[in-house]
Amino acid sequence: MSEPAYVSIAGELAREIRSGALRPGTQLPSYAELSARYNVSDIVVRSALDLLTSQGLVRSQRRRGTFVTDRPNLVRVSPERQLEDPEDTFARESEKAIEVDRHKQEVAASDAVAAVLGVKPGTRVTHEIVRASEEGRPISISDSYQPLGVEGTADATFLEETVSDSLPTATHAEWLGVSAGTLVKSVVQRFISADDQVLMVSYVSYPRDRYEAFVFRMSLTPEGGSATN
């Protein structure tokens, strides 16, 4: 099956934005102009622009129009976003080559990690470091810790996330190429089971200027199953 028209249109515009053909601050053509260009209805154009907005590539200003954003938003959908690999997340933001390096080992839990996971300091836990770069430029680094015997987050019922501008650890600062006194965008994630056991804690750092904003879209269910940020 061929992809819907609005997806094709959004994809074409996204490529122009990411390539620099449509520069930050550029106003997109009006609905009528886009409808005429692609020979589609205003409804299709609206859907295409909504998709670009959800990806953080454009923003709408009332009575003015739609503009290319200065920097993309990090748009993440819960809970589906937790099943997504970094390669897929970053590939949607850029057509540049994305490289992701993973390293996993057993380490002794620090006091801080032990307190979060509910184990004694020094207990052996799994530690995974994930480093992402875009054509050689570091764009993300994370440290994730899990109790031994726990694999992934499939058994997690809740996710708590805290976003802040924070001073990075020495390891994160070195990878991102910033000084230890430079603020970075930090996300702390706690994956929690139904019986309130923390199954994983992750500390993620991004360059502070990479994203205009972090947007967390949550699915609200009648059962109240969504997590709260």
Secondary structure, DSSP 8 states (H G I E B T S, - for coil): ----HHHHHHHHHHHHHHHTSS-TT-B---HHHHHHHHT--HHHHHHHHHHHHHTTSEEEETTTEEEE-SS--EEEEETGGGGS-HHHHHHHH-SS-EEEEEEEEEEE--HHHHHHHTS-TT-EEEEEEEEEEETTEEEEEEEEEEETT--SSTT--EEEEEEEEE---HHHHHHHT--TTS-EEEEEEEEE-TTS-EEEEEEEEE-TTS-S-EEEEE---TT------
